[in-house]
Amino acid sequence: MLKNHPITNYSITQLQNMLQRLFGWIRPSQTKSLQPAVPPVQPKVLLVIHNPRVPSYGGRKLHEVMRWQNPDELVAQYTYDVNAASHGYVNYEIAERIEVDGFPVKQDGFVYDPESYVHRFTTRTGFHEPDGVDYGRILHEFNIISKINVGTIDEVWLMAFPYAGYFESRMVGKDAFWCNAPPLNEPQAQRRFVIMGFSFERGPGEMLENLGHRAESIMSHVYRRQRGEANLWEKFIRYDQKHPGQAECGNVHFAPNSERDYDWGNRRMVPSRCHTWLNFPDLSGEPQPVNCREWGNGEIRQHHLWWLGHLPHVAGKTRGIANNWWQYIINPNYAD
């Protein structure tokens, strides 16, 4: 059963107050640029939550039965975090929220039922293969292409449970490109758009990680023709292990001093020029010693807020590429 709920367009202040009440929201560290800001944007989102009720547990929703997080609270936190990380540029609006009392269909037609899913998860008896969801069916079921073409939505957030079969992000359109997943060619789409895949088993940090990988894919595409020092994206993601003594901001998995994947809590001091990116396009300045104290001592959400917050976000262009990288990350139609 589909449930279509009216949405209140919360202001950022209202979201902040709500998150403080719900689970002790902590304001992310803010960074300031000396460069001119760019006008904010308000992308419109279709939010689809698959959260089936489980009959043997009194009809309670799956996230309640499994003691996972409330999907709406996660969406509120993520919306606020993206606004903070983008220095106020991105103001997401949930234009339509659809809650589904059921499971998405896999690419081979398989569909879980609530009882068997709970049994599989609690007993660790294995999940269906292939795991991937049928994206074509999702596009059709929720009339997504038409909504994109008429402008009622700009992107899609799928929120569900582990093994729902979603990619963390996937780009759709007739000229879509790799976005942490193979592009989904859709000739009827009049513009590119991104489908995000989130899990309410996880937290806001993992949602930001999905966005970070989306940013990595899109910015790699934007700078794909630039070589050497002209490729500012390749410069931005340098970390000490691969570029000794020349670390900048690192990437989503590797902080400037990381020695392995997800090593965000490393206390080793390394020289880094990460601070210069807050003054982009002026990247002058000497390296400074940094370690995990800069990005939250290993906490996933704090690292990702720090990393996303260092992405260039000001007016103007450098070598024909916008100094506001968020423009491409949020609207891939700008990425030539």
PLY file of the C-alpha trace (Angstrom):
ply
format ascii 1.0
element vertex 336
property float x
property float y
property float z
element edge 335
property int vertex1
property int vertex2
end_header
0.00 0.00 0.00
1.28 3.49 -0.86
0.81 6.32 1.58
1.17 9.86 0.32
1.78 12.31 3.13
1.62 16.11 2.97
4.96 17.72 3.70
5.67 20.76 5.82
8.55 22.78 4.36
10.71 23.20 7.44
13.07 26.12 7.70
16.66 25.33 8.65
16.04 26.80 12.12
12.97 24.58 12.58
15.00 21.54 11.53
17.73 22.49 13.99
15.27 22.75 16.87
13.58 19.47 15.95
16.88 17.60 15.71
17.98 18.92 19.09
14.79 17.54 20.62
14.96 14.20 18.83
18.48 12.96 19.40
20.84 15.58 20.73
21.80 17.11 17.42
25.29 18.61 17.45
25.99 21.56 15.22
28.79 20.73 12.76
31.90 22.88 12.82
31.52 25.78 10.42
34.14 27.11 8.05
34.15 30.50 6.38
35.42 31.55 3.00
36.74 34.98 2.15
35.36 34.69 -1.39
31.93 35.81 -2.67
29.08 33.42 -1.96
26.72 32.06 -4.61
22.92 32.25 -4.49
21.40 29.21 -2.76
19.40 26.55 -4.58
16.36 24.56 -3.48
16.39 21.12 -5.13
13.07 19.30 -4.93
13.19 15.70 -3.75
10.90 12.69 -4.16
11.35 10.66 -0.96
10.26 7.00 -1.19
10.38 5.02 2.06
9.90 1.24 1.94
9.01 0.41 5.54
6.64 -2.59 5.61
4.54 -3.55 8.62
5.30 -6.94 10.22
2.06 -8.82 11.13
3.66 -11.11 13.75
4.86 -8.01 15.65
1.43 -6.43 15.91
1.72 -4.64 12.58
4.62 -2.49 13.71
6.83 -1.02 11.01
10.07 -2.79 10.13
12.30 -0.05 11.51
10.50 -0.33 14.87
10.65 -4.13 14.97
14.38 -4.14 14.23
15.05 -1.11 16.46
16.56 0.80 13.59
16.43 4.55 13.11
13.36 6.58 12.24
13.64 7.37 8.52
12.09 10.82 8.80
14.53 11.83 11.52
17.42 10.67 9.32
16.10 12.70 6.39
15.77 15.80 8.59
19.35 15.43 9.85
20.75 14.81 6.37
18.90 17.80 4.95
20.37 20.02 7.62
23.86 18.56 7.32
24.00 19.09 3.56
22.95 22.70 4.04
25.68 23.21 6.64
28.38 21.43 4.63
27.53 23.42 1.49
27.75 26.71 3.43
24.04 27.38 2.93
24.02 26.68 -0.82
21.87 23.52 -0.82
18.39 23.84 0.68
16.69 20.53 -0.02
12.89 20.49 -0.12
10.97 17.22 0.22
8.44 17.92 -2.51
6.74 14.53 -2.20
6.96 11.80 0.44
5.67 8.31 -0.35
5.73 5.55 2.26
5.31 2.00 0.97
3.96 -0.81 3.15
5.95 -3.37 1.22
9.29 -4.35 -0.32
10.83 -3.20 -3.61
11.04 -5.75 -6.42
14.44 -7.24 -7.26
15.75 -7.22 -10.81
14.78 -10.90 -11.23
11.24 -10.33 -9.89
11.83 -11.59 -6.33
10.04 -9.80 -3.47
10.59 -10.33 0.26
7.68 -10.68 2.65
7.91 -9.19 6.17
8.10 -12.46 8.12
10.77 -14.10 5.96
12.85 -10.91 5.86
12.89 -10.60 9.67
13.76 -14.31 9.96
16.61 -14.03 7.45
18.06 -10.99 9.17
17.80 -12.20 12.76
19.08 -15.71 12.00
21.70 -14.60 9.45
20.46 -17.30 7.07
21.30 -15.33 3.95
19.59 -12.96 1.56
18.34 -13.27 -1.98
20.76 -13.06 -4.90
20.88 -11.09 -7.11
20.41 -8.34 -4.55
19.93 -5.48 -7.01
16.57 -3.75 -7.19
14.63 -3.26 -10.42
15.27 0.43 -11.09
13.12 0.44 -14.20
10.14 -0.70 -12.15
10.81 2.01 -9.56
10.91 4.67 -12.28
7.58 3.43 -13.62
5.84 2.79 -10.27
6.43 6.29 -8.97
6.12 8.10 -12.33
9.59 9.52 -11.82
10.53 10.46 -15.38
7.38 12.55 -15.87
8.00 14.34 -12.57
11.58 15.08 -13.57
10.53 16.36 -17.00
7.88 18.76 -15.68
10.17 19.96 -12.88
8.17 18.86 -9.84
11.24 16.98 -8.59
14.99 17.21 -9.22
16.24 14.02 -7.59
15.03 10.89 -5.78
15.87 9.50 -2.32
15.10 5.83 -1.74
15.07 4.95 1.96
14.80 1.34 3.11
16.47 -1.51 5.01
19.67 -3.57 4.54
19.66 -5.65 1.34
17.04 -3.48 -0.31
19.26 -3.64 -3.39
19.92 0.08 -3.86
23.11 1.67 -5.11
24.36 4.48 -2.84
23.83 6.79 -5.80
22.98 6.26 -9.44
22.62 8.75 -12.28
19.72 8.47 -14.72
19.23 10.06 -18.15
20.01 9.65 -21.83
23.53 11.01 -21.26
24.03 9.85 -17.67
27.55 8.92 -16.54
29.11 6.89 -13.72
27.96 8.12 -10.30
29.33 5.47 -7.91
27.24 3.03 -9.99
26.68 2.28 -13.68
24.63 4.96 -15.43
20.98 4.15 -16.11
20.20 5.17 -19.67
16.70 6.59 -19.91
16.00 8.24 -23.29
12.71 9.77 -22.12
14.39 11.80 -19.37
14.94 15.36 -20.53
17.74 15.94 -18.02
20.12 13.99 -15.83
19.19 13.27 -12.25
20.48 11.21 -9.35
18.72 8.51 -7.34
20.19 8.19 -3.83
19.86 4.96 -1.84
19.81 5.19 1.96
19.32 2.66 4.76
17.52 3.38 8.03
19.71 0.77 9.70
22.58 3.25 9.39
23.05 6.85 10.48
23.50 10.37 9.09
27.23 9.77 8.64
26.60 6.96 6.18
24.14 9.15 4.30
26.84 11.80 3.96
29.23 9.10 2.76
26.82 8.30 -0.08
26.83 11.98 -1.00
30.62 12.07 -0.77
30.98 9.24 -3.27
28.49 11.01 -5.53
30.73 14.10 -5.31
33.84 12.06 -6.12
32.25 10.60 -9.24
30.82 13.85 -10.55
33.92 15.95 -9.91
36.14 13.30 -11.52
33.92 13.66 -14.60
34.05 17.47 -14.51
37.88 17.51 -14.38
38.46 14.53 -16.66
40.04 16.66 -19.42
42.40 18.57 -17.12
45.98 17.35 -16.78
48.67 17.82 -14.16
48.33 20.75 -11.77
45.34 22.02 -13.78
43.31 19.10 -12.42
42.28 20.73 -9.16
40.08 17.80 -8.21
43.06 15.44 -8.21
44.90 18.02 -6.12
42.02 18.34 -3.62
41.92 14.58 -2.89
45.64 14.10 -2.22
46.51 12.39 1.06
49.87 11.71 2.65
50.09 7.98 2.06
49.92 8.43 -1.74
51.52 11.91 -1.87
54.05 12.09 1.02
54.37 15.63 2.35
51.79 16.92 -0.18
48.46 16.11 1.48
45.48 18.35 0.77
41.95 17.24 1.89
42.00 13.54 1.04
38.91 11.71 -0.12
35.82 10.20 1.47
37.65 7.10 2.76
41.09 8.61 3.37
41.66 11.69 5.53
44.93 13.59 4.91
46.83 11.30 7.31
44.94 8.01 6.82
46.94 4.84 6.32
44.02 2.60 5.35
40.33 2.76 4.39
38.07 4.49 6.94
41.10 5.48 9.04
39.55 8.77 10.17
40.82 8.49 13.77
44.54 8.42 13.02
46.54 10.65 15.39
49.65 10.76 13.20
50.61 14.33 12.33
51.20 15.11 8.66
51.67 18.38 6.76
48.55 19.34 4.80
47.27 22.31 2.85
43.62 21.48 3.54
43.03 24.92 5.09
43.85 26.70 1.83
40.75 25.25 0.16
38.60 27.48 2.34
40.04 30.44 0.41
39.53 28.93 -3.06
40.47 29.90 -5.74
43.43 31.35 -3.85
45.35 28.22 -2.88
48.46 29.98 -1.61
49.70 29.11 1.84
52.13 26.79 3.56
51.24 23.30 4.81
50.18 22.97 8.43
50.42 19.88 10.69
47.05 18.12 11.04
45.65 14.94 12.50
42.22 13.53 13.36
41.46 16.38 15.75
40.69 18.45 12.66
37.83 16.19 11.54
36.20 14.71 14.62
38.64 12.12 16.02
37.34 9.27 13.90
33.58 9.97 13.98
32.19 9.30 10.50
29.68 12.15 10.35
32.15 14.76 11.58
34.80 13.70 9.08
32.37 13.83 6.20
31.04 17.25 7.25
34.63 18.48 7.43
35.52 17.03 4.03
32.38 18.25 2.27
32.79 21.63 3.95
36.16 22.10 2.24
34.75 21.71 -1.28
34.99 25.01 -3.20
31.69 26.87 -2.95
32.19 30.43 -4.25
31.36 32.49 -7.33
33.37 32.67 -10.52
35.26 30.22 -12.70
38.80 28.85 -12.93
39.90 27.54 -16.35
36.26 27.39 -17.39
35.11 25.32 -14.40
32.85 26.83 -11.75
34.45 27.69 -8.41
31.29 26.35 -6.80
31.73 22.59 -7.10
28.39 22.01 -5.37
26.72 23.27 -8.54
27.85 20.11 -10.35
27.31 17.74 -7.43
23.69 18.79 -6.91
22.79 19.36 -10.57
24.80 17.05 -12.84
23.33 18.75 -15.91
26.03 21.41 -15.45
28.75 18.75 -15.80
29.81 18.80 -19.46
0 1
1 2
2 3
3 4
4 5
5 6
6 7
7 8
8 9
9 10
10 11
11 12
12 13
13 14
14 15
15 16
16 17
17 18
18 19
19 20
20 21
21 22
22 23
23 24
24 25
25 26
26 27
27 28
28 29
29 30
30 31
31 32
32 33
33 34
34 35
35 36
36 37
37 38
38 39
39 40
40 41
41 42
42 43
43 44
44 45
45 46
46 47
47 48
48 49
49 50
50 51
51 52
52 53
53 54
54 55
55 56
56 57
57 58
58 59
59 60
60 61
61 62
62 63
63 64
64 65
65 66
66 67
67 68
68 69
69 70
70 71
71 72
72 73
73 74
74 75
75 76
76 77
77 78
78 79
79 80
80 81
81 82
82 83
83 84
84 85
85 86
86 87
87 88
88 89
89 90
90 91
91 92
92 93
93 94
94 95
95 96
96 97
97 98
98 99
99 100
100 101
101 102
102 103
103 104
104 105
105 106
106 107
107 108
108 109
109 110
110 111
111 112
112 113
113 114
114 115
115 116
116 117
117 118
118 119
119 120
120 121
121 122
122 123
123 124
124 125
125 126
126 127
127 128
128 129
129 130
130 131
131 132
132 133
133 134
134 135
135 136
136 137
137 138
138 139
139 140
140 141
141 142
142 143
143 144
144 145
145 146
146 147
147 148
148 149
149 150
150 151
151 152
152 153
153 154
154 155
155 156
156 157
157 158
158 159
159 160
160 161
161 162
162 163
163 164
164 165
165 166
166 167
167 168
168 169
169 170
170 171
171 172
172 173
173 174
174 175
175 176
176 177
177 178
178 179
179 180
180 181
181 182
182 183
183 184
184 185
185 186
186 187
187 188
188 189
189 190
190 191
191 192
192 193
193 194
194 195
195 196
196 197
197 198
198 199
199 200
200 201
201 202
202 203
203 204
204 205
205 206
206 207
207 208
208 209
209 210
210 211
211 212
212 213
213 214
214 215
215 216
216 217
217 218
218 219
219 220
220 221
221 222
222 223
223 224
224 225
225 226
226 227
227 228
228 229
229 230
230 231
231 232
232 233
233 234
234 235
235 236
236 237
237 238
238 239
239 240
240 241
241 242
242 243
243 244
244 245
245 246
246 247
247 248
248 249
249 250
250 251
251 252
252 253
253 254
254 255
255 256
256 257
257 258
258 259
259 260
260 261
261 262
262 263
263 264
264 265
265 266
266 267
267 268
268 269
269 270
270 271
271 272
272 273
273 274
274 275
275 276
276 277
277 278
278 279
279 280
280 281
281 282
282 283
283 284
284 285
285 286
286 287
287 288
288 289
289 290
290 291
291 292
292 293
293 294
294 295
295 296
296 297
297 298
298 299
299 300
300 301
301 302
302 303
303 304
304 305
305 306
306 307
307 308
308 309
309 310
310 311
311 312
312 313
313 314
314 315
315 316
316 317
317 318
318 319
319 320
320 321
321 322
322 323
323 324
324 325
325 326
326 327
327 328
328 329
329 330
330 331
331 332
332 333
333 334
334 335
